[in-house]
Amino acid sequence: MYSTTMMTKAVEYHKNLFDNSFAMMTSLQDQGNKMMDLAFEKKLLPDGSKKIRSYWVDVTKQGQNNYKKYVDWSFDRAKAFFASPEPVSSPAPESVPFPAPVETSKK
């Protein structure tokens, strides 16, 4: 029981570490976007590249959100796994097929 508590706390620690790192990365990217907005306002960059930039920002934001959701889901799964582990000797579920062994030819 002590090991499950310890592993759960380790997963929580790593989740907090990821959340803080992700927030810092997101704020740096937002700051970069603000700098690009200023460059467009001051006419330092051509107007034609404004569409490309807005598309790039949208794709980046969508990628950030998808990545964050996936990592949060993974941390939740890991936390649930360590919260109530099954015995090691339990058989694999039958719904998961095992791959057939690969035959190698000996020459």
C-alpha atoms as one frame of an Amber mdcrd trajectory, in Angstrom:
protein
   0.000   0.000   0.000   2.870   2.358   0.737   4.230   1.901  -2.784   0.890
   2.833  -4.380   0.731   6.037  -2.332   4.312   6.841  -3.238   3.710   6.225
  -6.964   0.493   8.267  -6.910   2.374  11.181  -5.355   5.143  10.775  -7.949
   2.571  10.942 -10.759   1.011  14.048  -9.178   4.463  15.645  -8.885   5.221
  14.995 -12.548   1.797  16.290 -13.575   2.413  19.531 -11.660   5.837  19.785
 -13.271   4.322  19.293 -16.709   1.521  21.800 -16.044   4.012  24.472 -14.973
   6.304  23.816 -17.944   3.370  23.816 -20.340   2.056  27.094 -18.923   5.489
  28.679 -19.328   5.797  27.425 -22.909   2.305  28.695 -23.738   3.011  32.121
 -22.267   6.241  32.384 -24.281   4.381  31.487 -27.462   1.663  34.019 -26.648
   4.341  36.664 -26.113   5.814  35.786 -29.512   2.372  36.182 -31.068   2.038
  39.637 -29.497   5.424  40.592 -30.939   4.294  39.462 -34.389   1.110  41.537
 -34.006   3.250  44.581 -33.255   5.393  43.882 -36.313   2.273  43.816 -38.494
   0.929  47.015 -36.903   4.201  48.841 -37.600   4.203  47.513 -41.195   7.532
  45.725 -40.706   6.186  42.629 -42.449   4.224  42.378 -45.703   0.443  42.117
 -45.401   0.330  38.906 -47.460   2.080  36.983 -44.716  -0.592  37.971 -42.207
  -2.892  35.156 -43.402  -0.107  32.601 -43.088   0.711  33.833 -39.604  -2.901
  33.664 -38.431  -3.223  30.140 -39.835   0.012  29.138 -38.124  -1.180  30.578
 -34.791  -4.510  28.722 -35.080  -2.795  25.416 -35.857  -0.325  25.936 -33.012
  -3.108  26.685 -30.514  -5.064  23.630 -31.653  -1.951  21.476 -31.341  -1.281
  22.827 -27.856  -4.831  22.052 -26.741  -4.756  18.536 -28.203  -1.368  17.823
 -26.638  -2.496  19.101 -23.235  -5.661  16.976 -23.345  -3.687  13.864 -24.272
  -1.058  14.368 -21.565  -3.718  15.112 -18.920  -5.561  11.949 -19.956  -2.303
   9.969 -19.697  -1.564  11.309 -16.214  -5.112  10.478 -15.115  -4.709   6.927
 -16.432  -1.369   6.515 -14.646  -2.829   7.862 -11.414  -5.805   5.494 -11.670
  -3.470   2.587 -12.384  -1.422   3.199  -9.258  -4.486   3.971  -7.136  -5.908
   0.469  -7.510  -3.432  -1.897  -9.153  -4.518  -5.332 -10.251  -2.487  -8.390
  -9.271   0.500  -9.009 -11.493  -0.570 -12.582 -12.176  -3.877 -11.542 -13.755
  -4.265 -12.747 -17.344  -4.429 -10.338 -20.248  -7.926  -9.453 -21.415  -9.171
 -11.609 -24.256 -10.131  -8.580 -26.313  -6.450  -7.785 -26.875  -5.063 -10.138
 -29.523  -1.451 -11.139 -29.227   0.592 -10.805 -32.411   1.599 -13.980 -34.181
   5.267 -14.893 -33.815   7.457 -13.829 -36.705   9.214 -16.694 -38.435  12.744
 -16.082 -39.553  14.338 -18.064 -42.311  17.737 -19.498 -41.503  20.145 -19.710
 -44.407
